[in-house]
């Protein structure tokens, strides 16, 4: 008679236990992969958000710099205009004083002629 070997209950129980451990390990691996993927997705979103904020801040800084330069140019123009007005005023005063001197010299000559 041919004998067929059947696994004993001990080895069958061991195989089932190993299969349970394998399923648990696969489940843990899947959970870890899902958690890792979620973490990566969140980090990518955070990076995208930070890049967008960085670009916005660069634009704000650029606008502030431009406004500052325009403000400086306006202030410089106003200062230059004020200085030009003062120069014109002094030029008029000098011309007035020259005219006064000419008139006084003419008066002096007229007096000396008499």
C-alpha positions as CSV (number, residue, x, y, z in Angstrom):
1,X,0.0,0.0,0.0
2,X,1.1,3.4,-0.8
3,X,1.2,5.8,2.0
4,X,0.2,9.4,1.6
5,X,1.6,11.8,4.0
6,X,-0.7,14.3,5.4
7,X,0.6,17.2,7.3
8,X,0.2,16.8,11.0
9,X,-1.9,19.3,12.9
10,X,1.3,20.8,14.3
11,X,2.8,21.7,11.0
12,X,-0.6,22.9,9.7
13,X,-1.0,25.2,12.6
14,X,2.5,26.5,12.1
15,X,1.8,27.2,8.4
16,X,-1.4,29.1,9.4
17,X,0.5,31.1,12.0
18,X,3.2,32.0,9.4
19,X,0.4,33.0,6.9
20,X,-1.1,35.2,9.6
21,X,2.2,36.8,10.3
22,X,2.7,37.3,6.6
23,X,-0.7,39.0,6.2
24,X,0.0,41.2,9.2
25,X,3.4,42.2,7.8
26,X,1.8,42.9,4.4
27,X,-0.9,45.0,6.1
28,X,1.7,46.9,8.2
29,X,3.7,47.5,5.0
30,X,0.6,48.8,3.2
31,X,-0.2,51.1,6.1
32,X,3.4,52.3,6.2
33,X,3.3,53.0,2.5
34,X,0.0,54.8,2.8
35,X,1.3,56.9,5.7
36,X,4.5,57.7,3.8
37,X,2.6,58.7,0.7
38,X,0.3,61.0,2.7
39,X,3.4,62.5,4.4
40,X,5.0,63.1,1.0
41,X,1.8,64.6,-0.4
42,X,1.5,67.0,2.6
43,X,5.2,68.0,2.2
44,X,4.8,68.6,-1.5
45,X,1.7,70.8,-0.8
46,X,3.7,72.7,1.9
47,X,6.6,73.2,-0.6
48,X,4.2,74.5,-3.2
49,X,2.6,76.8,-0.8
50,X,5.9,78.2,0.4
51,X,7.1,78.7,-3.2
52,X,3.9,80.7,-3.9
53,X,4.4,82.7,-0.8
54,X,8.0,83.3,-1.7
55,X,7.0,84.6,-5.1
56,X,4.4,86.9,-3.6
57,X,6.9,88.2,-1.2
58,X,9.4,88.8,-4.0
59,X,6.8,90.8,-5.9
60,X,5.9,92.8,-2.8
61,X,9.5,93.6,-2.2
62,X,10.0,94.6,-5.8
63,X,7.0,96.9,-5.6
64,X,8.2,98.4,-2.4
65,X,11.7,99.0,-3.9
66,X,10.2,100.6,-7.0
67,X,8.0,102.9,-4.8
68,X,10.9,103.8,-2.7
69,X,13.0,104.7,-5.7
70,X,10.1,106.7,-7.2
71,X,9.6,108.4,-3.8
72,X,13.3,109.2,-3.7
73,X,13.2,110.5,-7.2
74,X,10.2,112.7,-6.4
75,X,11.9,113.9,-3.2
76,X,15.0,114.6,-5.2
77,X,13.0,116.4,-7.9
78,X,11.2,118.5,-5.2
79,X,14.6,119.3,-3.6
80,X,16.0,120.2,-6.9
81,X,13.0,122.4,-7.7
82,X,13.3,124.1,-4.3
83,X,17.0,124.8,-4.9
84,X,16.3,126.1,-8.4
85,X,13.7,128.5,-6.9
86,X,16.3,129.7,-4.4
87,X,18.9,130.2,-7.1
88,X,16.3,132.2,-9.1
89,X,15.5,134.3,-6.1
90,X,19.2,135.0,-5.4
91,X,19.8,135.8,-9.0
92,X,17.0,138.4,-8.9
93,X,18.4,139.9,-5.7
94,X,21.9,140.1,-7.3
95,X,20.4,141.8,-10.4
96,X,18.5,144.2,-8.1
97,X,21.6,145.1,-6.2
98,X,23.6,145.6,-9.4
99,X,20.9,148.0,-10.6
100,X,21.0,149.8,-7.3
101,X,24.8,150.1,-7.6
102,X,24.5,151.4,-11.2
103,X,21.9,154.0,-10.1
104,X,24.1,155.1,-7.2
105,X,27.1,155.4,-9.4
106,X,25.1,157.5,-11.9
107,X,23.9,159.7,-9.1
108,X,27.5,160.1,-7.8
109,X,28.7,161.0,-11.3
110,X,25.9,163.6,-11.6
111,X,26.8,165.0,-8.2
112,X,30.4,165.2,-9.1
113,X,29.6,167.0,-12.4
114,X,27.9,169.8,-10.6
